[in-house]
Amino acid sequence: MLDILRLRVLAAIAEHGSVTQAARRLNYSQPAVSHHLARLEAATGARLVQRGRDRTARRPGPRQRMSRRDPSGARPAPPDKPPR
């Protein structure tokens, strides 16, 4: 089950562009925000943000979101094409 607090942390990261800025806006420590993000990523099995060189958090592009892997390392099967 997804925790609403962790979803709010993710929304703050997306809105403010970095873990540090999200922590300041939420009045949390940066390690607490990183912890919530890590737990949410573990719960979903997907990387939800990428950290850049300038330490800003960016959401992965569509290709990265769509290429999630299960714990065994296998890729999901491609969707069936609809008949023409």
C-alpha positions in Angstrom: 0.0 0.0 0.0 1.3 3.5 -0.9 1.6 6.0 2.0 0.0 9.4 1.3 2.9 11.1 3.1 5.4 9.5 0.7 3.2 10.6 -2.3 3.3 14.2 -0.9 7.0 14.0 -0.7 7.2 12.9 -4.3 4.9 15.7 -5.4 7.1 18.2 -3.6 10.2 16.9 -5.3 8.5 17.2 -8.7 7.2 20.7 -7.9 10.4 22.1 -6.5 12.9 20.3 -8.6 15.2 18.9 -5.9 15.2 16.8 -2.8 16.8 19.6 -0.8 14.2 22.2 -1.9 11.3 19.8 -1.2 12.7 19.1 2.3 12.9 22.9 3.0 9.3 23.4 1.7 8.0 20.4 3.8 10.0 21.4 6.9 11.7 18.0 6.8 15.4 17.2 6.8 17.0 16.2 3.5 17.7 12.7 4.7 14.1 12.2 5.7 12.9 13.2 2.3 15.4 10.9 0.7 14.3 8.1 3.0 10.6 8.6 2.0 11.6 8.6 -1.7 13.6 5.4 -1.4 10.7 3.7 0.4 8.2 4.8 -2.2 10.6 3.6 -5.0 10.9 0.2 -3.3 7.1 0.0 -2.9 6.5 0.7 -6.6 9.5 -1.1 -7.9 10.3 1.8 -10.1 12.8 4.7 -10.1 10.7 7.8 -9.7 13.4 10.5 -10.0 16.9 10.7 -11.2 19.5 12.9 -9.6 21.5 15.0 -12.0 25.0 16.5 -11.7 23.6 19.7 -10.5 21.8 17.8 -7.7 18.3 18.5 -9.1 15.9 15.7 -9.1 14.4 15.0 -12.5 11.6 12.5 -13.3 12.7 9.8 -15.8 11.5 10.2 -19.4 8.7 8.0 -20.8 11.0 5.4 -22.1 12.6 4.9 -18.7 9.2 4.8 -16.9 8.0 2.2 -19.3 11.0 -0.1 -19.1 10.6 -1.1 -15.4 11.9 -4.6 -14.6 10.6 -7.1 -12.1 12.9 -8.3 -9.3 14.0 -11.3 -11.4 15.5 -8.9 -14.0 13.1 -9.9 -16.8 11.6 -7.3 -18.9 7.8 -7.1 -19.2 6.3 -8.6 -22.3 5.4 -6.1 -25.0 1.7 -5.4 -25.3 -0.2 -7.3 -28.0 -0.9 -5.2 -31.2 -4.5 -4.7 -32.0 -5.7 -6.4 -35.2 -6.0 -4.2 -38.3 
